[in-house]
Amino acid sequence: MPSDPRRAAALEALAQPIGEFRSALEGALVQAEAFLAAHHASPEVRAARVGHELGVFAAGRVDPAKFAALFPPAGSGDVPSLEALDRATATLHAVADRGDDLFVTSVSDGRKLGATIDTALADAGRAFGAIVLAELVRAGRYVDGLRRWPGQADPGRQRRLCPGAVGALHHAGDLRAADL
């Protein structure tokens, strides 16, 4: 229950790792969306952006459209990479939209605490995977159909970013030491 003081206390205890996780998630989302916007922008939009970025210095001296054409968007703009980044962005939005519910899970009757927490943490794992995928696409290192990222997986980073989860039990008998 959202108004439960125990829930609020548990979330407060996890405030720092939750904040760090949200920061990584939001940062990756902003960068991914900016990357997609740059790659989907029309030549007119790119020229307008470049003209704005060059400012008064370039006004009347530099043709923004020609200048923009000299510098294509960074990273791989191929269709599979952009589609993968679209999917990663959708995953990041879905995780971000869950709010505190991402970090609190309820153990239903007959379900083990460990399995429930594993399921809850899997959502955070999907978000971490989307963050890594977004980094690969932006760096131009994404390979279509890649199932594993050799040299990219950093279990220490994953553990540091893992926010933890709060399991709400309905009955005291639902907690078994073996589940922990």
Contacts in CASP RR format, 6 or more apart in sequence:
PFRMAT RR
TARGET T0000
AUTHOR 0000-0000-0000
METHOD contacts of the structure
MODEL  1
MPSDPRRAAALEALAQPIGEFRSALEGALVQAEAFLAAHHASPEVRAARV
GHELGVFAAGRVDPAKFAALFPPAGSGDVPSLEALDRATATLHAVADRGD
DLFVTSVSDGRKLGATIDTALADAGRAFGAIVLAELVRAGRYVDGLRRWP
GQADPGRQRRLCPGAVGALHHAGDLRAADL
1 7 0 8 1.000
1 168 0 8 1.000
2 100 0 8 1.000
4 168 0 8 1.000
7 104 0 8 1.000
7 166 0 8 1.000
7 168 0 8 1.000
10 104 0 8 1.000
10 166 0 8 1.000
11 18 0 8 1.000
11 100 0 8 1.000
11 103 0 8 1.000
11 104 0 8 1.000
11 166 0 8 1.000
14 103 0 8 1.000
14 163 0 8 1.000
14 164 0 8 1.000
14 166 0 8 1.000
17 161 0 8 1.000
17 162 0 8 1.000
17 163 0 8 1.000
17 164 0 8 1.000
18 103 0 8 1.000
18 163 0 8 1.000
18 164 0 8 1.000
19 163 0 8 1.000
20 160 0 8 1.000
20 161 0 8 1.000
20 163 0 8 1.000
21 124 0 8 1.000
21 127 0 8 1.000
21 161 0 8 1.000
21 162 0 8 1.000
21 163 0 8 1.000
22 96 0 8 1.000
22 163 0 8 1.000
24 131 0 8 1.000
24 161 0 8 1.000
25 92 0 8 1.000
25 95 0 8 1.000
25 96 0 8 1.000
25 127 0 8 1.000
25 131 0 8 1.000
26 96 0 8 1.000
28 92 0 8 1.000
28 130 0 8 1.000
28 131 0 8 1.000
28 134 0 8 1.000
28 135 0 8 1.000
29 89 0 8 1.000
29 92 0 8 1.000
29 93 0 8 1.000
29 96 0 8 1.000
31 134 0 8 1.000
31 138 0 8 1.000
32 85 0 8 1.000
32 88 0 8 1.000
32 89 0 8 1.000
32 92 0 8 1.000
32 134 0 8 1.000
32 137 0 8 1.000
32 138 0 8 1.000
33 89 0 8 1.000
35 73 0 8 1.000
35 75 0 8 1.000
35 85 0 8 1.000
35 134 0 8 1.000
35 137 0 8 1.000
35 138 0 8 1.000
36 82 0 8 1.000
36 85 0 8 1.000
36 86 0 8 1.000
36 89 0 8 1.000
38 46 0 8 1.000
38 73 0 8 1.000
38 74 0 8 1.000
39 73 0 8 1.000
39 77 0 8 1.000
39 82 0 8 1.000
40 82 0 8 1.000
41 49 0 8 1.000
41 73 0 8 1.000
43 65 0 8 1.000
43 68 0 8 1.000
43 69 0 8 1.000
44 65 0 8 1.000
46 68 0 8 1.000
47 64 0 8 1.000
47 65 0 8 1.000
47 67 0 8 1.000
47 68 0 8 1.000
48 64 0 8 1.000
49 68 0 8 1.000
50 64 0 8 1.000
50 67 0 8 1.000
50 68 0 8 1.000
51 58 0 8 1.000
51 62 0 8 1.000
51 64 0 8 1.000
51 67 0 8 1.000
54 62 0 8 1.000
54 64 0 8 1.000
54 67 0 8 1.000
58 64 0 8 1.000
58 67 0 8 1.000
74 138 0 8 1.000
75 137 0 8 1.000
75 138 0 8 1.000
75 139 0 8 1.000
75 140 0 8 1.000
76 137 0 8 1.000
76 140 0 8 1.000
76 141 0 8 1.000
76 142 0 8 1.000
80 142 0 8 1.000
80 144 0 8 1.000
80 145 0 8 1.000
81 137 0 8 1.000
81 140 0 8 1.000
81 142 0 8 1.000
81 144 0 8 1.000
82 137 0 8 1.000
84 133 0 8 1.000
84 137 0 8 1.000
84 142 0 8 1.000
84 144 0 8 1.000
85 133 0 8 1.000
85 134 0 8 1.000
85 137 0 8 1.000
85 138 0 8 1.000
85 142 0 8 1.000
87 130 0 8 1.000
88 129 0 8 1.000
88 130 0 8 1.000
88 131 0 8 1.000
88 133 0 8 1.000
88 134 0 8 1.000
88 137 0 8 1.000
89 130 0 8 1.000
89 134 0 8 1.000
91 126 0 8 1.000
91 127 0 8 1.000
91 129 0 8 1.000
91 130 0 8 1.000
92 127 0 8 1.000
92 130 0 8 1.000
92 131 0 8 1.000
92 134 0 8 1.000
95 102 0 8 1.000
95 123 0 8 1.000
95 124 0 8 1.000
95 126 0 8 1.000
95 127 0 8 1.000
95 130 0 8 1.000
98 123 0 8 1.000
102 120 0 8 1.000
102 123 0 8 1.000
102 124 0 8 1.000
102 163 0 8 1.000
103 120 0 8 1.000
103 163 0 8 1.000
103 164 0 8 1.000
103 165 0 8 1.000
103 166 0 8 1.000
104 165 0 8 1.000
104 166 0 8 1.000
104 167 0 8 1.000
104 168 0 8 1.000
105 116 0 8 1.000
105 117 0 8 1.000
105 119 0 8 1.000
105 120 0 8 1.000
105 165 0 8 1.000
105 166 0 8 1.000
105 167 0 8 1.000
105 168 0 8 1.000
106 116 0 8 1.000
106 167 0 8 1.000
106 168 0 8 1.000
106 170 0 8 1.000
107 113 0 8 1.000
107 116 0 8 1.000
107 167 0 8 1.000
107 168 0 8 1.000
107 169 0 8 1.000
107 170 0 8 1.000
107 174 0 8 1.000
108 116 0 8 1.000
108 170 0 8 1.000
109 170 0 8 1.000
109 171 0 8 1.000
109 174 0 8 1.000
110 174 0 8 1.000
112 176 0 8 1.000
112 179 0 8 1.000
113 167 0 8 1.000
113 169 0 8 1.000
113 174 0 8 1.000
113 175 0 8 1.000
113 176 0 8 1.000
113 179 0 8 1.000
113 180 0 8 1.000
114 179 0 8 1.000
114 180 0 8 1.000
116 167 0 8 1.000
117 165 0 8 1.000
117 167 0 8 1.000
120 165 0 8 1.000
120 167 0 8 1.000
121 162 0 8 1.000
121 164 0 8 1.000
121 165 0 8 1.000
124 161 0 8 1.000
124 162 0 8 1.000
124 163 0 8 1.000
124 164 0 8 1.000
124 165 0 8 1.000
125 158 0 8 1.000
125 162 0 8 1.000
128 158 0 8 1.000
128 161 0 8 1.000
128 162 0 8 1.000
132 149 0 8 1.000
132 152 0 8 1.000
132 153 0 8 1.000
133 142 0 8 1.000
136 142 0 8 1.000
136 149 0 8 1.000
136 152 0 8 1.000
169 175 0 8 1.000
END
